[in-house]
Amino acid sequence: MSTPSNTPPSIITEAATFIGIDYHKKYSVWHAVDAAGSDLGKGRIGHHSPHDFTTLVKRWPNPADKAG
């Protein structure tokens, strides 16, 4: 039986995109930056369209998908 490791999972940050979202009553405001802190975009999403959140996240590739 193996024991759990105390090592946190590795995080791929070279190509990471960080998206901050402020949730408000009727809409949310988002701001995306890359690992270097460069601005990738800002915007507002109405809560009447949850599909817009999915579209937002899919705008940038997930570097973990390429990790093997």
N, C-alpha and C positions, 0 to 999 in steps of 0.2 A: 504494500500500500504506500503510495507516495504522499508526501506532506505538501500542503499548499505553500507556494513561494510568497515571500513578502515583497518581491520585486514588482513594482507597478508595471502595467503593460506599457510597451513602448508607444510613443506617440510620434507619428511622422509629421514633422512640421515644415520640411523644406517647401512643400507645395500646398500646405494647409491653408484653408480659408476659414476665417473666424467671422461669424455673423452674430451681431448683438441685436436683440429684438426687445423693444419696449412695448408691452401689451397695454392697450388702453381699452376703454369701454366699447368703442365702435370700430376701432382700427388699431393697427400696430405699425410702429416705425422701426425700420431696420437699417443697419449700417454694416457693410462687409469690408474686411481688411485681409490682406495676405499675411504670411508669417513675418515679413519685414515691416509690417505696419502701413503698407501702401493702401490708399483708399481704392476699393474696388466698386463701390457704389453705395447709394443711400436711397431709401424710398419709403413708401407708405402702402400698407395693404389693408383693405377693408375686410372685416370678419365675415362678411356675407359670402366670401369666396375662398374657402379653405384650399382650393386647388392652386391659388396663387402662392401659398406657402411652399407647396411641393415644387412648383415651377422655380421659385426663388432658390431653393436649396440645390436643385439640379443644374443651376447656371454654372456652377463650378465643380470640377471633377473631385472625386474623393480619392486622395492619395492612398488610402488603405486598400482600395480596390486593386491597385497595382502592386501592393506588397505581396510577397509570396511566401 
